Amino acid sequence: MSLAAIAAVAVLSAAHASAQTQNHLVGVEVAQARLQEAAHQRDVNLATLDAFVASREGSAAITLLGANADHVRSSPVAGALSRREKMYIGAGVVALILLIVLIS
C-alpha cells in the first residue's frame, strides 16, 4: 500500500468521524445545560442535607441511627462503599472468575 493510499484512508476516516460527531442525539448545548442543572440540584440537595443535620430533629435521627453527624455531612454520596465493602466485592468477583474458569 502506497503512502498516498494510506493518507487518503486517513483523511476519509477523519472526515467520516467528524461527520458522525455532528449526529448526536443530544446537542452540546443541551448536554451542558443538563450538567449545569444537575450541579445546581446537587448544591440544593447538599444545602438541604446540611440544614437537616444541623436541625434538632436531624441530630436526634442521626443519633438514633448510631451515625456520626460529621460523617453524614462529609460523605453525602448515596451508596458510597467503605474500604471493607469494596474488598468483599473484589473477593467475590475473583471467586466468580475462578469458578467460571474451573467450570469451563
A tleap script that builds the chain and sets N, CA, C and O, in Angstrom:
source leaprc.protein.ff14SB
mol = sequence {
  NMET SER LEU ALA ALA ILE ALA ALA VAL ALA
  VAL LEU SER ALA ALA HIE ALA SER ALA GLN
  THR GLN ASN HIE LEU VAL GLY VAL GLU VAL
  ALA GLN ALA ARG LEU GLN GLU ALA ALA HIE
  GLN ARG ASP VAL ASN LEU ALA THR LEU ASP
  ALA PHE VAL ALA SER ARG GLU GLY SER ALA
  ALA ILE THR LEU LEU GLY ALA ASN ALA ASP
  HIE VAL ARG SER SER PRO VAL ALA GLY ALA
  LEU SER ARG ARG GLU LYS MET TYR ILE GLY
  ALA GLY VAL VAL ALA LEU ILE LEU LEU ILE
  VAL LEU ILE CSER
}
set mol.1.N position { 0.856 -1.171 0.000 }
set mol.1.CA position { 0.000 0.000 0.000 }
set mol.1.C position { 0.905 1.240 0.000 }
set mol.1.O position { 1.837 1.353 0.797 }
set mol.2.N position { 0.607 2.141 -0.900 }
set mol.2.CA position { 1.460 3.318 -1.038 }
set mol.2.C position { 1.141 4.345 0.047 }
set mol.2.O position { 0.106 4.277 0.711 }
set mol.3.N position { 2.037 5.274 0.202 }
set mol.3.CA position { 1.871 6.346 1.181 }
set mol.3.C position { 0.670 7.214 0.835 }
set mol.3.O position { -0.017 7.698 1.735 }
set mol.4.N position { 0.408 7.416 -0.436 }
set mol.4.CA position { -0.744 8.221 -0.861 }
set mol.4.C position { -2.057 7.530 -0.489 }
set mol.4.O position { -3.019 8.181 -0.082 }
set mol.5.N position { -2.082 6.215 -0.632 }
set mol.5.CA position { -3.290 5.463 -0.283 }
set mol.5.C position { -3.533 5.509 1.221 }
set mol.5.O position { -4.672 5.650 1.666 }
set mol.6.N position { -2.472 5.392 1.996 }
set mol.6.CA position { -2.598 5.468 3.455 }
set mol.6.C position { -3.103 6.849 3.871 }
set mol.6.O position { -3.969 6.962 4.738 }
set mol.7.N position { -2.562 7.891 3.253 }
set mol.7.CA position { -3.005 9.252 3.556 }
set mol.7.C position { -4.466 9.445 3.177 }
set mol.7.O position { -5.215 10.096 3.906 }
set mol.8.N position { -4.876 8.887 2.045 }
set mol.8.CA position { -6.272 9.019 1.616 }
set mol.8.C position { -7.206 8.314 2.592 }
set mol.8.O position { -8.269 8.840 2.920 }
set mol.9.N position { -6.823 7.136 3.057 }
set mol.9.CA position { -7.636 6.410 4.037 }
set mol.9.C position { -7.726 7.206 5.336 }
set mol.9.O position { -8.794 7.277 5.946 }
set mol.10.N position { -6.627 7.798 5.759 }
set mol.10.CA position { -6.623 8.588 6.988 }
set mol.10.C position { -7.538 9.799 6.862 }
set mol.10.O position { -8.288 10.108 7.788 }
set mol.11.N position { -7.484 10.485 5.729 }
set mol.11.CA position { -8.334 11.663 5.515 }
set mol.11.C position { -9.798 11.269 5.477 }
set mol.11.O position { -10.634 11.937 6.085 }
set mol.12.N position { -10.121 10.193 4.770 }
set mol.12.CA position { -11.508 9.738 4.694 }
set mol.12.C position { -12.024 9.288 6.062 }
set mol.12.O position { -13.177 9.545 6.406 }
set mol.13.N position { -11.183 8.624 6.832 }
set mol.13.CA position { -11.582 8.197 8.176 }
set mol.13.C position { -11.842 9.395 9.067 }
set mol.13.O position { -12.810 9.405 9.828 }
set mol.14.N position { -10.994 10.399 8.983 }
set mol.14.CA position { -11.172 11.601 9.791 }
set mol.14.C position { -12.445 12.337 9.392 }
set mol.14.O position { -13.171 12.837 10.251 }
set mol.15.N position { -12.713 12.405 8.105 }
set mol.15.CA position { -13.930 13.079 7.636 }
set mol.15.C position { -15.168 12.323 8.095 }
set mol.15.O position { -16.162 12.930 8.496 }
set mol.16.N position { -15.105 11.001 8.034 }
set mol.16.CA position { -16.236 10.187 8.483 }
set mol.16.C position { -16.455 10.353 9.984 }
set mol.16.O position { -17.598 10.478 10.423 }
set mol.17.N position { -15.397 10.357 10.772 }
set mol.17.CA position { -15.511 10.536 12.216 }
set mol.17.C position { -16.066 11.912 12.541 }
set mol.17.O position { -16.878 12.061 13.455 }
set mol.18.N position { -15.628 12.922 11.792 }
set mol.18.CA position { -16.129 14.282 12.011 }
set mol.18.C position { -17.610 14.376 11.699 }
set mol.18.O position { -18.355 15.047 12.412 }
set mol.19.N position { -18.041 13.712 10.645 }
set mol.19.CA position { -19.459 13.724 10.281 }
set mol.19.C position { -20.292 13.011 11.336 }
set mol.19.O position { -21.414 13.429 11.622 }
set mol.20.N position { -19.765 11.949 11.913 }
set mol.20.CA position { -20.503 11.220 12.940 }
set mol.20.C position { -20.644 12.040 14.216 }
set mol.20.O position { -21.651 11.909 14.912 }
set mol.21.N position { -19.678 12.872 14.543 }
set mol.21.CA position { -19.768 13.664 15.769 }
set mol.21.C position { -20.857 14.720 15.667 }
set mol.21.O position { -21.305 15.238 16.690 }
set mol.22.N position { -21.288 15.047 14.470 }
set mol.22.CA position { -22.345 16.030 14.292 }
set mol.22.C position { -23.734 15.410 14.436 }
set mol.22.O position { -24.724 16.139 14.498 }
set mol.23.N position { -23.829 14.085 14.490 }
set mol.23.CA position { -25.118 13.401 14.512 }
set mol.23.C position { -25.475 12.861 15.893 }
set mol.23.O position { -26.007 11.756 15.998 }
set mol.24.N position { -25.197 13.605 16.938 }
set mol.24.CA position { -25.542 13.167 18.284 }
set mol.24.C position { -27.032 13.338 18.517 }
set mol.24.O position { -27.668 14.205 17.917 }
set mol.25.N position { -27.580 12.517 19.382 }
set mol.25.CA position { -28.992 12.647 19.731 }
set mol.25.C position { -29.232 13.891 20.573 }
set mol.25.O position { -30.297 14.504 20.494 }
set mol.26.N position { -28.244 14.261 21.378 }
set mol.26.CA position { -28.346 15.438 22.235 }
set mol.26.C position { -27.214 16.383 21.854 }
set mol.26.O position { -26.054 15.979 21.777 }
set mol.27.N position { -27.556 17.624 21.622 }
set mol.27.CA position { -26.543 18.600 21.248 }
set mol.27.C position { -25.667 18.989 22.425 }
set mol.27.O position { -26.000 18.732 23.582 }
set mol.28.N position { -24.546 19.610 22.110 }
set mol.28.CA position { -23.596 20.023 23.141 }
set mol.28.C position { -24.242 21.030 24.096 }
set mol.28.O position { -24.044 20.953 25.309 }
set mol.29.N position { -25.005 21.960 23.555 }
set mol.29.CA position { -25.637 22.983 24.402 }
set mol.29.C position { -26.626 22.352 25.370 }
set mol.29.O position { -26.695 22.742 26.536 }
set mol.30.N position { -27.392 21.378 24.890 }
set mol.30.CA position { -28.364 20.698 25.749 }
set mol.30.C position { -27.646 19.910 26.840 }
set mol.30.O position { -28.058 19.929 28.000 }
set mol.31.N position { -26.581 19.224 26.466 }
set mol.31.CA position { -25.824 18.447 27.444 }
set mol.31.C position { -25.226 19.350 28.511 }
set mol.31.O position { -25.262 19.015 29.694 }
set mol.32.N position { -24.669 20.505 28.104 }
set mol.32.CA position { -24.093 21.438 29.077 }
set mol.32.C position { -25.168 22.008 29.991 }
set mol.32.O position { -24.936 22.171 31.189 }
set mol.33.N position { -26.331 22.310 29.446 }
set mol.33.CA position { -27.428 22.830 30.265 }
set mol.33.C position { -27.876 21.795 31.287 }
set mol.33.O position { -28.154 22.136 32.437 }
set mol.34.N position { -27.946 20.539 30.876 }
set mol.34.CA position { -28.336 19.471 31.801 }
set mol.34.C position { -27.293 19.280 32.892 }
set mol.34.O position { -27.643 19.061 34.052 }
set mol.35.N position { -26.029 19.359 32.535 }
set mol.35.CA position { -24.968 19.239 33.538 }
set mol.35.C position { -25.026 20.386 34.537 }
set mol.35.O position { -24.852 20.172 35.737 }
set mol.36.N position { -25.270 21.601 34.055 }
set mol.36.CA position { -25.373 22.746 34.951 }
set mol.36.C position { -26.577 22.606 35.871 }
set mol.36.O position { -26.488 22.932 37.055 }
set mol.37.N position { -27.691 22.129 35.351 }
set mol.37.CA position { -28.882 21.916 36.173 }
set mol.37.C position { -28.629 20.838 37.226 }
set mol.37.O position { -29.063 20.970 38.370 }
set mol.38.N position { -27.926 19.773 36.837 }
set mol.38.CA position { -27.605 18.706 37.787 }
set mol.38.C position { -26.682 19.224 38.892 }
set mol.38.O position { -26.854 18.870 40.058 }
set mol.39.N position { -25.714 20.053 38.534 }
set mol.39.CA position { -24.809 20.632 39.538 }
set mol.39.C position { -25.577 21.546 40.483 }
set mol.39.O position { -25.338 21.541 41.691 }
set mol.40.N position { -26.498 22.328 39.933 }
set mol.40.CA position { -27.310 23.212 40.769 }
set mol.40.C position { -28.187 22.387 41.716 }
set mol.40.O position { -28.302 22.705 42.900 }
set mol.41.N position { -28.801 21.330 41.190 }
set mol.41.CA position { -29.655 20.478 42.030 }
set mol.41.C position { -28.840 19.795 43.113 }
set mol.41.O position { -29.327 19.623 44.231 }
set mol.42.N position { -27.615 19.404 42.807 }
set mol.42.CA position { -26.743 18.791 43.818 }
set mol.42.C position { -26.445 19.787 44.924 }
set mol.42.O position { -26.473 19.432 46.102 }
set mol.43.N position { -26.160 21.031 44.557 }
set mol.43.CA position { -25.906 22.061 45.565 }
set mol.43.C position { -27.129 22.273 46.461 }
set mol.43.O position { -27.003 22.422 47.677 }
set mol.44.N position { -28.302 22.285 45.847 }
set mol.44.CA position { -29.543 22.431 46.624 }
set mol.44.C position { -29.711 21.253 47.569 }
set mol.44.O position { -30.068 21.435 48.733 }
set mol.45.N position { -29.459 20.052 47.080 }
set mol.45.CA position { -29.598 18.854 47.907 }
set mol.45.C position { -28.608 18.857 49.072 }
set mol.45.O position { -28.964 18.492 50.192 }
set mol.46.N position { -27.370 19.266 48.809 }
set mol.46.CA position { -26.376 19.327 49.880 }
set mol.46.C position { -26.750 20.370 50.922 }
set mol.46.O position { -26.542 20.148 52.115 }
set mol.47.N position { -27.299 21.503 50.494 }
set mol.47.CA position { -27.750 22.525 51.437 }
set mol.47.C position { -28.902 21.992 52.286 }
set mol.47.O position { -28.962 22.253 53.487 }
set mol.48.N position { -29.808 21.251 51.667 }
set mol.48.CA position { -30.920 20.644 52.404 }
set mol.48.C position { -30.394 19.634 53.422 }
set mol.48.O position { -30.869 19.592 54.557 }
set mol.49.N position { -29.427 18.831 53.026 }
set mol.49.CA position { -28.826 17.866 53.949 }
set mol.49.C position { -28.163 18.569 55.120 }
set mol.49.O position { -28.338 18.167 56.271 }
set mol.50.N position { -27.403 19.614 54.832 }
set mol.50.CA position { -26.746 20.367 55.911 }
set mol.50.C position { -27.766 20.956 56.874 }
set mol.50.O position { -27.570 20.923 58.088 }
set mol.51.N position { -28.854 21.495 56.332 }
set mol.51.CA position { -29.892 22.076 57.187 }
set mol.51.C position { -30.534 20.995 58.057 }
set mol.51.O position { -30.814 21.228 59.233 }
set mol.52.N position { -30.766 19.819 57.483 }
set mol.52.CA position { -31.354 18.731 58.256 }
set mol.52.C position { -30.418 18.258 59.354 }
set mol.52.O position { -30.842 18.074 60.495 }
set mol.53.N position { -29.154 18.061 59.025 }
set mol.53.CA position { -28.187 17.581 60.013 }
set mol.53.C position { -28.023 18.600 61.140 }
set mol.53.O position { -27.830 18.221 62.295 }
set mol.54.N position { -28.098 19.882 60.812 }
set mol.54.CA position { -27.936 20.927 61.822 }
set mol.54.C position { -29.187 21.102 62.686 }
set mol.54.O position { -29.114 21.684 63.768 }
set mol.55.N position { -30.336 20.604 62.214 }
set mol.55.CA position { -31.573 20.781 62.977 }
set mol.55.C position { -31.626 19.831 64.172 }
set mol.55.O position { -30.880 18.854 64.238 }
set mol.56.N position { -32.513 20.131 65.108 }
set mol.56.CA position { -32.674 19.300 66.296 }
set mol.56.C position { -33.216 17.914 65.910 }
set mol.56.O position { -32.762 16.893 66.426 }
set mol.57.N position { -34.183 17.902 65.004 }
set mol.57.CA position { -34.757 16.633 64.570 }
set mol.57.C position { -33.731 15.770 63.834 }
set mol.57.O position { -33.651 14.560 64.041 }
set mol.58.N position { -32.966 16.410 62.987 }
set mol.58.CA position { -31.940 15.691 62.248 }
set mol.58.C position { -30.879 15.117 63.164 }
set mol.58.O position { -30.457 13.971 63.007 }
set mol.59.N position { -30.462 15.907 64.103 }
set mol.59.CA position { -29.464 15.441 65.061 }
set mol.59.C position { -29.991 14.248 65.854 }
set mol.59.O position { -29.266 13.281 66.090 }
set mol.60.N position { -31.265 14.325 66.265 }
set mol.60.CA position { -31.871 13.214 67.007 }
set mol.60.C position { -31.947 11.960 66.138 }
set mol.60.O position { -31.668 10.858 66.610 }
set mol.61.N position { -32.324 12.128 64.873 }
set mol.61.CA position { -32.425 10.980 63.969 }
set mol.61.C position { -31.061 10.339 63.742 }
set mol.61.O position { -30.940 9.114 63.727 }
set mol.62.N position { -30.050 11.157 63.568 }
set mol.62.CA position { -28.699 10.640 63.339 }
set mol.62.C position { -28.214 9.893 64.568 }
set mol.62.O position { -27.614 8.824 64.454 }
set mol.63.N position { -28.472 10.451 65.740 }
set mol.63.CA position { -28.080 9.791 66.991 }
set mol.63.C position { -28.837 8.480 67.152 }
set mol.63.O position { -28.256 7.475 67.561 }
set mol.64.N position { -30.131 8.482 66.834 }
set mol.64.CA position { -30.949 7.277 66.951 }
set mol.64.C position { -30.421 6.163 66.047 }
set mol.64.O position { -30.463 4.990 66.418 }
set mol.65.N position { -29.928 6.524 64.871 }
set mol.65.CA position { -29.387 5.538 63.943 }
set mol.65.C position { -27.964 5.114 64.282 }
set mol.65.O position { -27.435 4.172 63.694 }
set mol.66.N position { -27.352 5.806 65.226 }
set mol.66.CA position { -25.990 5.465 65.617 }
set mol.66.C position { -24.941 5.977 64.659 }
set mol.66.O position { -23.820 5.468 64.622 }
set mol.67.N position { -25.300 6.983 63.885 }
set mol.67.CA position { -24.357 7.541 62.919 }
set mol.67.C position { -23.680 8.770 63.522 }
set mol.67.O position { -24.080 9.262 64.577 }
set mol.68.N position { -22.665 9.246 62.844 }
set mol.68.CA position { -21.926 10.432 63.254 }
set mol.68.C position { -22.311 11.578 62.315 }
set mol.68.O position { -22.219 11.445 61.095 }
set mol.69.N position { -22.741 12.699 62.888 }
set mol.69.CA position { -23.191 13.832 62.069 }
set mol.69.C position { -22.087 14.332 61.140 }
set mol.69.O position { -22.367 14.701 59.999 }
set mol.70.N position { -20.846 14.351 61.606 }
set mol.70.CA position { -19.741 14.807 60.749 }
set mol.70.C position { -19.543 13.863 59.566 }
set mol.70.O position { -19.238 14.300 58.456 }
set mol.71.N position { -19.719 12.567 59.814 }
set mol.71.CA position { -19.578 11.596 58.727 }
set mol.71.C position { -20.709 11.759 57.712 }
set mol.71.O position { -20.488 11.637 56.507 }
set mol.72.N position { -21.916 12.035 58.199 }
set mol.72.CA position { -23.050 12.239 57.302 }
set mol.72.C position { -22.812 13.450 56.423 }
set mol.72.O position { -23.111 13.416 55.230 }
set mol.73.N position { -22.283 14.509 56.987 }
set mol.73.CA position { -22.018 15.729 56.213 }
set mol.73.C position { -20.883 15.543 55.228 }
set mol.73.O position { -20.940 16.058 54.112 }
set mol.74.N position { -19.852 14.816 55.625 }
set mol.74.CA position { -18.673 14.699 54.761 }
set mol.74.C position { -18.829 13.622 53.703 }
set mol.74.O position { -18.053 13.583 52.748 }
set mol.75.N position { -19.811 12.752 53.849 }
set mol.75.CA position { -19.999 11.667 52.886 }
set mol.75.C position { -21.435 11.618 52.413 }
set mol.75.O position { -22.164 10.681 52.739 }
set mol.76.N position { -21.860 12.635 51.634 }
set mol.76.CA position { -23.257 12.669 51.215 }
set mol.76.C position { -23.584 11.788 50.022 }
set mol.76.O position { -24.723 11.785 49.554 }
set mol.77.N position { -22.615 11.044 49.523 }
set mol.77.CA position { -22.846 10.242 48.334 }
set mol.77.C position { -23.629 8.996 48.723 }
set mol.77.O position { -23.176 8.188 49.534 }
set mol.78.N position { -24.786 8.857 48.144 }
set mol.78.CA position { -25.595 7.671 48.414 }
set mol.78.C position { -24.913 6.461 47.810 }
set mol.78.O position { -24.487 6.490 46.655 }
set mol.79.N position { -24.813 5.431 48.567 }
set mol.79.CA position { -24.223 4.203 48.061 }
set mol.79.C position { -22.711 4.176 48.105 }
set mol.79.O position { -22.102 3.287 47.510 }
set mol.80.N position { -22.082 5.119 48.787 }
set mol.80.CA position { -20.625 5.099 48.892 }
set mol.80.C position { -20.205 3.864 49.673 }
set mol.80.O position { -20.763 3.574 50.731 }
set mol.81.N position { -19.240 3.151 49.162 }
set mol.81.CA position { -18.802 1.912 49.789 }
set mol.81.C position { -17.572 2.149 50.646 }
set mol.81.O position { -16.692 2.938 50.301 }
set mol.82.N position { -17.531 1.451 51.765 }
set mol.82.CA position { -16.342 1.523 52.612 }
set mol.82.C position { -15.244 0.668 51.991 }
set mol.82.O position { -15.487 -0.083 51.046 }
set mol.83.N position { -14.052 0.788 52.523 }
set mol.83.CA position { -12.924 0.014 52.005 }
set mol.83.C position { -13.181 -1.483 52.188 }
set mol.83.O position { -12.859 -2.281 51.308 }
set mol.84.N position { -13.756 -1.859 53.320 }
set mol.84.CA position { -14.048 -3.270 53.599 }
set mol.84.C position { -15.082 -3.806 52.601 }
set mol.84.O position { -14.934 -4.918 52.095 }
set mol.85.N position { -16.123 -3.022 52.318 }
set mol.85.CA position { -17.145 -3.462 51.365 }
set mol.85.C position { -16.553 -3.645 49.976 }
set mol.85.O position { -16.890 -4.598 49.273 }
set mol.86.N position { -15.670 -2.731 49.582 }
set mol.86.CA position { -15.003 -2.875 48.276 }
set mol.86.C position { -14.157 -4.143 48.239 }
set mol.86.O position { -14.099 -4.826 47.216 }
set mol.87.N position { -13.500 -4.459 49.362 }
set mol.87.CA position { -12.676 -5.664 49.432 }
set mol.87.C position { -13.548 -6.915 49.295 }
set mol.87.O position { -13.174 -7.851 48.589 }
set mol.88.N position { -14.698 -6.940 49.958 }
set mol.88.CA position { -15.608 -8.080 49.845 }
set mol.88.C position { -16.115 -8.243 48.412 }
set mol.88.O position { -16.191 -9.360 47.899 }
set mol.89.N position { -16.455 -7.142 47.778 }
set mol.89.CA position { -16.925 -7.212 46.394 }
set mol.89.C position { -15.810 -7.726 45.485 }
set mol.89.O position { -16.052 -8.569 44.621 }
set mol.90.N position { -14.599 -7.225 45.677 }
set mol.90.CA position { -13.461 -7.689 44.884 }
set mol.90.C position { -13.198 -9.168 45.077 }
set mol.90.O position { -12.924 -9.880 44.111 }
set mol.91.N position { -13.278 -9.644 46.325 }
set mol.91.CA position { -13.073 -11.072 46.596 }
set mol.91.C position { -14.166 -11.901 45.936 }
set mol.91.O position { -13.894 -12.984 45.417 }
set mol.92.N position { -15.389 -11.406 45.950 }
set mol.92.CA position { -16.480 -12.116 45.292 }
set mol.92.C position { -16.286 -12.206 43.793 }
set mol.92.O position { -16.565 -13.239 43.186 }
set mol.93.N position { -15.807 -11.126 43.195 }
set mol.93.CA position { -15.550 -11.122 41.746 }
set mol.93.C position { -14.443 -12.108 41.402 }
set mol.93.O position { -14.550 -12.853 40.429 }
set mol.94.N position { -13.381 -12.113 42.199 }
set mol.94.CA position { -12.281 -13.052 41.960 }
set mol.94.C position { -12.777 -14.489 42.093 }
set mol.94.O position { -12.434 -15.341 41.273 }
set mol.95.N position { -13.587 -14.766 43.128 }
set mol.95.CA position { -14.129 -16.114 43.316 }
set mol.95.C position { -15.007 -16.522 42.140 }
set mol.95.O position { -14.962 -17.666 41.689 }
set mol.96.N position { -15.806 -15.580 41.649 }
set mol.96.CA position { -16.675 -15.860 40.497 }
set mol.96.C position { -15.854 -16.169 39.258 }
set mol.96.O position { -16.171 -17.103 38.521 }
set mol.97.N position { -14.814 -15.404 39.024 }
set mol.97.CA position { -13.946 -15.639 37.861 }
set mol.97.C position { -13.280 -17.007 37.971 }
set mol.97.O position { -13.220 -17.748 36.990 }
set mol.98.N position { -12.779 -17.344 39.156 }
set mol.98.CA position { -12.153 -18.653 39.352 }
set mol.98.C position { -13.150 -19.783 39.110 }
set mol.98.O position { -12.810 -20.804 38.511 }
set mol.99.N position { -14.374 -19.595 39.577 }
set mol.99.CA position { -15.412 -20.605 39.372 }
set mol.99.C position { -15.711 -20.787 37.886 }
set mol.99.O position { -15.862 -21.912 37.410 }
set mol.100.N position { -15.795 -19.688 37.168 }
set mol.100.CA position { -16.065 -19.754 35.720 }
set mol.100.C position { -14.919 -20.452 35.009 }
set mol.100.O position { -15.147 -21.275 34.122 }
set mol.101.N position { -13.690 -20.130 35.389 }
set mol.101.CA position { -12.531 -20.748 34.749 }
set mol.101.C position { -12.501 -22.249 35.050 }
set mol.101.O position { -12.204 -23.048 34.162 }
set mol.102.N position { -12.801 -22.636 36.282 }
set mol.102.CA position { -12.777 -24.044 36.640 }
set mol.102.C position { -13.881 -24.836 35.948 }
set mol.102.O position { -13.678 -25.991 35.572 }
set mol.103.N position { -15.040 -24.222 35.780 }
set mol.103.CA position { -16.152 -24.915 35.125 }
set mol.103.C position { -15.885 -25.084 33.626 }
set mol.103.O position { -16.210 -26.125 33.054 }
set mol.104.N position { -15.310 -24.093 33.005 }
set mol.104.CA position { -15.086 -24.173 31.557 }
set mol.104.C position { -13.800 -24.858 31.271 }
set mol.104.O position { -13.434 -25.023 30.107 }
savepdb mol mol.pdb
quit
